[in-house]
Amino acid sequence: MTPFAAFLIFVSVGCFVAGQILLKHAMDIMARKTYSRLQASLVFGLAMLVFAGNFFINIGLLQRFDLSYFFPFQGLSVILIAFFGAFLLKEKLTLRLTIGSIVISLGVVLVSLS
């Protein structure tokens, strides 16, 4: 794998994670008693743009790599979403979630080594 391909894989995962965090943030804005429709719409629109970027990068990566090679990296998104959700959105990070993230990380490493 070239350094550029590795960069694109991590950009793809980053776009997916950012899209999920932005989408959740937009929903949190809308859950307030009083909220700005403009602010919620802007955050939601940004989430959709980031998801679109992820989609098109994935299409390009799937042309170059086997799904069995590319997909394990997508597993990292679960871990990153959990930790960024805790850090940025102030969601609760439990011991069970942390242990599950470690198990997923080990699985990603095992699969990517094959």
C-alpha positions as CSV (number, residue, x, y, z in Angstrom):
1,M,0.0,0.0,0.0
2,T,1.3,3.4,-0.9
3,P,1.4,6.3,1.6
4,F,-1.2,8.1,-0.5
5,A,-3.6,5.1,-0.3
6,A,-3.1,4.9,3.4
7,F,-3.8,8.6,3.7
8,L,-7.0,8.2,1.7
9,I,-8.1,5.3,3.9
10,F,-7.7,7.4,7.0
11,V,-9.4,10.4,5.4
12,S,-12.3,8.1,4.5
13,V,-12.6,6.9,8.1
14,G,-12.1,10.4,9.4
15,C,-14.9,11.7,7.1
16,F,-17.3,9.0,8.3
17,V,-16.5,9.7,12.0
18,A,-16.8,13.5,11.4
19,G,-20.1,13.0,9.6
20,Q,-21.6,10.9,12.5
21,I,-20.4,13.4,15.1
22,L,-21.8,16.3,13.1
23,L,-25.1,14.6,12.6
24,K,-25.5,13.8,16.3
25,H,-24.6,17.4,17.1
26,A,-27.3,18.6,14.7
27,M,-29.8,16.3,16.4
28,D,-28.7,17.6,19.8
29,I,-29.2,21.2,18.7
30,M,-32.8,20.3,17.5
31,A,-33.5,18.6,20.8
32,R,-33.2,21.9,22.8
33,K,-36.3,23.7,23.8
34,T,-35.3,26.7,21.8
35,Y,-32.9,26.2,19.0
36,S,-31.8,28.0,15.8
37,R,-33.1,26.3,12.7
38,L,-30.3,28.0,10.8
39,Q,-27.6,26.6,13.1
40,A,-29.1,23.1,13.0
41,S,-29.5,23.2,9.2
42,L,-25.9,24.3,8.7
43,V,-24.5,21.5,10.9
44,F,-26.8,19.0,9.3
45,G,-25.7,20.2,5.8
46,L,-22.0,20.0,6.8
47,A,-22.6,16.4,8.0
48,M,-24.1,15.5,4.6
49,L,-21.2,17.1,2.7
50,V,-18.7,15.1,4.8
51,F,-20.7,11.9,4.3
52,A,-20.7,12.6,0.5
53,G,-16.9,13.0,0.7
54,N,-16.6,9.7,2.5
55,F,-18.9,8.0,-0.1
56,F,-16.8,9.1,-3.1
57,I,-13.5,8.4,-1.4
58,N,-14.8,4.9,-0.6
59,I,-15.8,4.3,-4.2
60,G,-12.2,5.1,-5.3
61,L,-10.7,3.0,-2.6
62,L,-12.9,0.0,-3.4
63,Q,-11.6,0.1,-7.0
64,R,-8.1,-0.3,-5.8
65,F,-8.4,-2.7,-2.8
66,D,-10.2,-5.9,-1.9
67,L,-13.2,-5.4,0.4
68,S,-11.6,-7.8,2.9
69,Y,-8.6,-5.5,3.1
70,F,-10.4,-2.1,3.1
71,F,-13.3,-3.0,5.4
72,P,-11.4,-3.7,8.6
73,F,-10.2,-0.1,8.7
74,Q,-13.9,1.0,8.7
75,G,-14.1,-0.9,12.0
76,L,-11.9,1.8,13.5
77,S,-14.8,4.2,13.0
78,V,-16.8,2.6,15.8
79,I,-13.9,3.2,18.2
80,L,-13.3,6.8,17.1
81,I,-17.0,7.7,17.2
82,A,-17.2,6.4,20.8
83,F,-14.2,8.4,21.9
84,F,-15.0,11.6,20.0
85,G,-18.6,11.4,21.2
86,A,-17.3,11.3,24.7
87,F,-14.8,14.1,24.2
88,L,-16.8,16.5,21.9
89,L,-20.4,15.7,22.8
90,K,-19.8,15.0,26.5
91,E,-21.4,11.5,26.2
92,K,-20.7,8.9,28.8
93,L,-17.7,6.6,28.2
94,T,-18.2,3.4,30.2
95,L,-15.8,0.7,31.1
96,R,-17.7,-1.8,29.0
97,L,-17.5,0.5,26.0
98,T,-13.8,1.0,26.5
99,I,-13.2,-2.8,26.7
100,G,-15.3,-3.3,23.6
101,S,-13.3,-0.7,21.8
102,I,-10.1,-2.5,22.7
103,V,-11.4,-5.8,21.5
104,I,-12.5,-4.2,18.2
105,S,-9.0,-2.7,17.8
106,L,-7.4,-6.0,18.3
107,G,-9.7,-7.5,15.7
108,V,-8.8,-4.8,13.2
109,V,-5.1,-5.4,13.8
110,L,-5.5,-9.2,13.4
111,V,-7.5,-8.9,10.2
112,S,-5.2,-6.2,8.6
113,L,-2.1,-8.3,9.3
114,S,-3.5,-11.2,7.2
